[in-house]
């Protein structure tokens, strides 16, 4: 079966009794079996979980030490049938010291042992009383004999060659130091870092810990699996909350509730293919590795193939948002839209100042994109303390213009104080049809594109006349699909929407409605009638998306609906995000899209529009190669000068072949 490039990880906090190794061992085995049933390929337990972290001076007792090793052996033997990497915290006596360690166990074998490098020894922690740092010993000892086997020890990276996946281990405090072992592991090729920990709870510490783990996964471009001891550790002076976190490239995949009293297991599906994609997208990761890893020696330990997820066999539990460009959290959504609107208006303000443009020229259709462009112009003129009358808003009714969009266009232009110009294009386009000998009743691409180019010519010429700048209206989704007329609406002097996907455009407009036109932060001077403008914007958002290049139906309503022709934008934006941002293959993207949209569309429908996406994305690159300037908004951009450089004649054959 085809592999996803995704591995399910389990972060476990088992119940324990301090110093009761027999009880703890049984709970660890029970949890490992449970995680295996759920398809986990990595099963991580806390630091010193066989004994408990809070044993204090009992760690000096040889009796406890031997019981701990017996527990480790029992775990090893009990997990012989598990293909997963089971990582367990214990301690090891070497030379004259104890070392706080983690063992990676697979198929009944201890594949390697990693010592903790940094001992917390201030405030509530005094770990250096019982354990020595693993830094020096790792330089001197590369293997230890345990249970009759020579086991690799020290600075290790565990390599699953079949799946091209590398694991690394750092322990608790190692994460909290300025240059962590995890960072060195990542630079040496580890894709996923596992951290068995024992971190106590104090007020707000869990929030800080969450941020720390997510940031570590972000800057190291890795997956990060973290788990900590729970409430059954000694409460003499501290309370442990059993905090578990799974993150990937800065994104939180899963987080446990605190203070659970039963065994706790959380699962997160880490996309290690995405990690590889992120690391190869630019050279800085490899440059950093070259600069800082030559002083550190890591030994690669071959492990058996891990049970990664497979299409058809395994059901994804990871949640992929249908709208990846739109945050679900209301606070994040508000901040994101505010930032987008500010980037757009600030970018336009700079361009107008630099070009000494007296006016902004924008074509208004009564649709979503041109509406957002006009709102950006209004905000920009406020930033520049310019009279909104210098926004020259032009409506250009054509063969497909409906009364609804025409009237909405006039209303928003009037309310924002722009100079309104109406230039019907019917006669000019009919004359053009005569000039090129095209039948006006033949509603083909020539019929449509002639109107788009006529409108662009008007905008450009008015801009020359008024010493102004033509403001583009096309959005990122149209850029990706090439859904524009070459040298028609494809062209402008500054494209403020060029990095805003269609699904996000309406949300930015909604944000303007709720924050500029109403609410506690309402800008009373944004328009002459904020209430009317808000209701008009709502009507625009409720109108079907259309270029209005074909005549209306018999009832005067929009007959040409974009999504009937090119497909649902919610699908195309999903395809675009995971193709450009994640580098997903066609099979993987199709499989994930089927899972995400299973309640909305059937499989054939999704496959049809994914095929259209690939065909158009490849075929329409020539339009992107000469697209106008415009501000980058988010992590996905198709500017040929910035994020996306692609030959205009690249062939989509292999992508379509895999999809078929």
Secondary structure, DSSP 8 states (H G I E B T S, - for coil): --B-SEEEEEEEE----TT-HHHHHHHHHHHHHHHHHTT-SEEE--TTTTT-TT-GGGGG-HHHHHHHHHHHHHHHHHTTT--SEEEEEEEEEETTEEEEEEEEEETTEEEEEEE------STT--GGGT---HHHHHHH-SEEEETTEEEEBSSEEEEETTTTEEEEEEEGGGGGSSS-HHHHHHHTT-SEEEEEE--B--TTHHHHHHHHHHHHHHHTTSEEEEEE--TTS--SS--B----EEEETTEEEEE--SS-SS-EEEEEEEEHHHHHHHHHSSSHHHHHHHHHSTT---EEEE-------BTTT----S---SSTTS-SSHHHHHHHHHHHHHHHHHHHHHHHHHHT-SEEEEE--SSHHHHHHHHHHHHHHHHTT--GGGEEEEE---TT--HHHHHHHHHHHHHTT-EEEE---HHHHHHHHHHHT--TT--SHHHHHHHHHHHHHHHHHHHHHHTEEEEE---HHHHHHT-S-TTTTT--SEETTTTS-HHHHHHHHHHHHHHTSSSTT--TTSSS-HHHHHHHHHHHHTS------S---TTSS----HHHHH--HHHHHHHHHHHHTS---HHHHHHHHHHHTTTTS-HHHHHHHHHHHHHHHHHTHHHHTT-------SS----TTTT----TT---HHHHHHH-
